[in-house]
Amino acid sequence: MWTNEPRSLPDWIEDAYEILVPEIEDGEGGLSQEQAYDRLLAHDTFPSEPADAEYAVERLLDSGWFYEVDGALRVTDPDP
């Protein structure tokens, strides 16, 4: 069934979004996926497994929270 309601992600993936948004918006060209993984793994509140970082970024891309241009992650709907 189709719905216009936004799909929610698990809290730990939404936490990854909150960690990465300032990093992406502060950079002039966004972040590569590898840079995003590194930022997540360096953050003290994010799980320390590389597979978790990769999974979180993939879910954020697949869910439309991020998009990718020329290998750089961008925020789909940044806060004004």
C-alpha positions in Angstrom: 0.0 0.0 0.0 1.4 3.4 -1.0 1.6 6.1 1.7 3.0 9.6 1.7 4.2 9.2 5.3 8.0 9.3 5.6 9.7 6.0 6.2 11.6 5.9 9.5 14.9 4.2 9.9 16.3 2.6 13.0 17.5 5.1 15.6 21.2 4.2 15.2 20.9 4.9 11.4 19.2 8.2 12.1 22.0 8.9 14.5 24.4 8.3 11.7 22.5 10.9 9.6 22.8 13.4 12.4 26.5 12.8 12.7 27.1 13.1 8.9 24.9 16.0 8.0 27.2 18.7 9.4 30.2 17.0 7.9 28.6 16.9 4.5 27.2 20.5 4.6 30.6 21.9 5.9 32.5 20.3 3.1 32.5 22.1 -0.3 31.9 19.0 -2.3 30.2 16.7 0.2 31.9 13.5 1.5 32.9 10.3 -0.3 31.3 7.1 1.1 34.8 6.2 2.5 35.1 9.5 4.3 31.6 9.0 5.7 32.5 5.6 7.0 35.6 7.1 8.7 33.6 9.9 10.3 31.1 7.5 11.7 33.7 5.0 13.0 35.5 7.9 14.7 32.4 9.1 16.5 32.2 7.8 20.0 28.4 7.1 20.0 28.4 5.1 16.7 29.1 1.3 16.6 32.7 0.5 15.9 32.2 -2.1 13.2 33.0 -1.0 9.6 30.0 -3.1 8.3 27.7 -1.0 10.5 29.0 2.3 8.9 28.6 0.8 5.4 25.1 -0.4 6.2 24.0 2.9 7.6 25.3 4.9 4.6 23.6 2.4 2.2 20.3 2.7 4.0 20.5 6.5 4.0 21.1 6.5 0.3 18.5 3.9 -0.4 15.9 5.7 1.7 16.6 9.0 -0.1 18.0 10.9 3.0 21.3 11.2 1.0 22.1 11.2 -2.6 25.4 10.9 -4.5 26.9 13.1 -7.2 30.3 12.4 -8.7 31.2 10.1 -5.8 30.2 12.6 -3.1 27.3 12.3 -0.6 24.9 15.2 -0.4 22.0 15.8 1.9 18.6 15.5 0.1 16.7 17.9 2.2 19.1 20.1 4.3 17.6 22.1 7.1 17.2 25.8 6.1 
